[in-house]
Amino acid sequence: DKLAASLIAEIGDAKQFEDPKQLVAYAGLDPSVHSSGQFVASSTRITKRGSKRLRRALYLAVQCGIRGSTNERLRAYYDKKRQEGKPYKVTVIACANKLLHHIYAILKKGTPYTA
C-alpha cells in the first residue's frame, strides 16, 4: 500500500503526460542516445533525468512483483527477458518500464488493474 501511494504521489496527475513515453522519460527510464556523425553507440543506458524516488519505487515494485507470483504478466515478461540473456538489473528496468506503461493506462482510464 505504501509503495502504491508513493508511486501515485510521484506521478501526480496522469493528464500532464500525453503518452506513456513521456511518463517513462519523467521517471528517467528512457534510454540515452550517444551518437556523433556516423558513430552510433551500441550500448545504451537509462538517462536518470527524472524523479529518483519514482525510479526507486518502480524498482521495488518490480522486485516485489517478480519475487512471488503476485503479477503473472510481469513475471512472464521477466522470465522472457532473462531467457534472452539479459542481466538481472537490465531485466528489472525493462519490467519497470512495462509496469509504468500499465500504471499510465490505469491512471488514464480510471479503471482498476486486473492481472
N, C-alpha and C positions, 0 to 999 in steps of 0.2 A: 504494500500500500504506500509506503514512504517513497519507494522508487518510482511508482506511477505518478505520485504527487510532484516529485521533483522534475520528472520529465515534462509534465503539463506546465509547471511553473516556469521552466526554462524555455519551452517553446512559445508559451503565451498564446496569442490569437493566431490560429492557423490561416486566417484570411489574409494575413500580411504576406503570405507566400503564394505565388501564382501556380507553382507546380512543385512536386516533391524534390526536384533537383535543387531548388532554391533553399529548401529546408535542409537538405544534405550539406549544401555549402555553408549555411548558417551554423551547422554543427561542426564544420571543419572536417568532414569526412570525404570531401571531394578530392579526386586525385590532382596532384600538381603536375603541370606540363613543363618540361625542360626541353626547349628547342632553340636552335640558333642557326639560321641559314638552312642548310640541308641536314644538319645534325638533329636527330630526334632521339632522346634518351630512351633506353629500352626498359628501365625500371622506373616506376613512379611511386611516390609516397603521398600520404594524405597531407592536405595543406595545413591543418590545425589552426586555421584563421579564426574559427568561430568559438563558440562557448565551450570551454573546457569542462564545465560542470555538466553540460548536456552530453558531451562525449563520454565522460566518466559514467554517467547514469545509464547510457546506452550500453556501454561495455559491460557493466554489472548486470543489466537486464538480460543481455545475450548469454552471459555466463550462467545465470540462474536458469534461463530457458533451455540451454543445451545440457546442463548437468543432469536434470531429471528429464522425464518425458512429458513435461508440462505443455510444451508447444511442439506439436508434431511437425508442422511446416518448417519451423526454424531448425529443428533437429535434422530433418531430412536435407535441408539446404546445407547445413554444417557438414553432414556426412558426405554429401556430394562434393563439396569443395575440398575436404580432406582426402577423398579418393583421387581427386585431380592432382594431389601432391602439394597443395598449398600449406605453408606453415601455419601453426596454431593462431598466432596473432593476426595474420593476414585474413584467415578464415573468420575470426571473431569480428573483425572490422567489416568484412563483407556481409556478415549476418546483421551487424548493427545498421548498415546501410539498408538492408532489406527490411529490418524491423522499423526503421524510420519511415520507409515508404508505407508500411502498414499503418503506422501511427498517423501519418498525414491523411490517409484515406479515411480513417476512423474519425479524426477531428473534422475533416471537411464535410463528411456525410452526416455526422452526428449519430451514427449507429454503433451499438456495442460490438466488440470483437468476438467473432466465432472462429474457433480453431478448426 
